[in-house]
Amino acid sequence: MQLYNGYTNYVPGNTSSKLLHSGPGKVHAILLTGQNATADSLTLYDSLTAVGDVLIKLNVSLHAPVVGHLDRLLPLTFSTGLTAVTTTGAWAFVLTEA
């Protein structure tokens, strides 16, 4: 599925590190859901690994999904690359443009 001439990236739960893009790009939307009563999370890094500049960290819990749609004119930008990390019960879809 392509939107915004970009890519929808699925990040499964308990992903220690998943490189979504290398090089510069933009995040246009994030859908995050959790399966635990305690907080699960998604962290996005402007990096080729799960170390470096944190772009955003979102917490989610059971029955409280997070849907973030960023304005096309003000997306979340990354320059080095985009790496995602999730905790055990968090699943995410990240809509990006490289």
N, C-alpha and C positions, 0 to 999 in steps of 0.2 A: 504494500500500500504506500503510495507516494502522495504527499501533499506538499504544498509550498515548494515544489521541485526539490523536496528533501527526502528524508528517510525516517521511518518509524523503527526505533530500536527497542527490542524487548530485552529487559533485564530481569532474569529470574531471581527468586529468593536465594539468600545466602551466596551471593556472588562476591567473592573476595576482590575481584577486579575484572572489569570488562571494558576494553578499549572500544569506544563507539566510533570515534573519528580520530585521524591524525591530521594535524594542520588546523588552520583557522575555520571557524564556522559559527552557527547560531543555534540556540535552542528556542523553539517556538511554543512547545507545549509539553507538559508532563502529566501523566496519569499514574498515580501511586495507590496501591491498595495493600492492606495488611491482614494477616490471619490471626494475630495474637491480641489478647486484651491489653498487653503492655505495648509500649511504643516500638514499632519497627521503623527502619529509616532507609532513605536513599541519599547518598552523597555523590555529587558531581564535582570532578576536579578538572581544572584547566591544565592538563598534564597527560603524558602518555602512560602514566602509571598511577596508582592510588596514593601518590605522595605529591605534595606541592600545593598549589593554590586551590582552595576550596571555592567553587562557584556558588554552591547552594547545598544545604542539608535540610531535608524535609523529614518530619516524623509523622507516622500514621499509626492508627490502631484499628482493631476490628470494628467494622460497621461505620468507619469514618474515613472514607477514601479522600484523597487529595487530588483535585483536578486544577492544574494551573495552565491557563492559556495566556501567553504573553503577546502583547501588541506587536503586530508585524513591524512597526517602526521602532520598537524598543525591545528587541529580543535579548536573551541572555547570551552574551558572546564569549567565545573562547578563542585563544590564539595558538597555543601549542598543540592541543588535542583535547579530546573529551573522554574521560574515564569515569565509569559508574561503579559504585559499591552499594550493595544492599545487605541488610541483615536477614536472618533466617526466614521471617514470615512476610517479607516485603516483595512485591512484584511491581515492576514499573514498565511503562512505555514512554519513551522519550522521543519526541518529534523534533528532528534536527534538519539543518541545511548546511551542507559543507561547501 
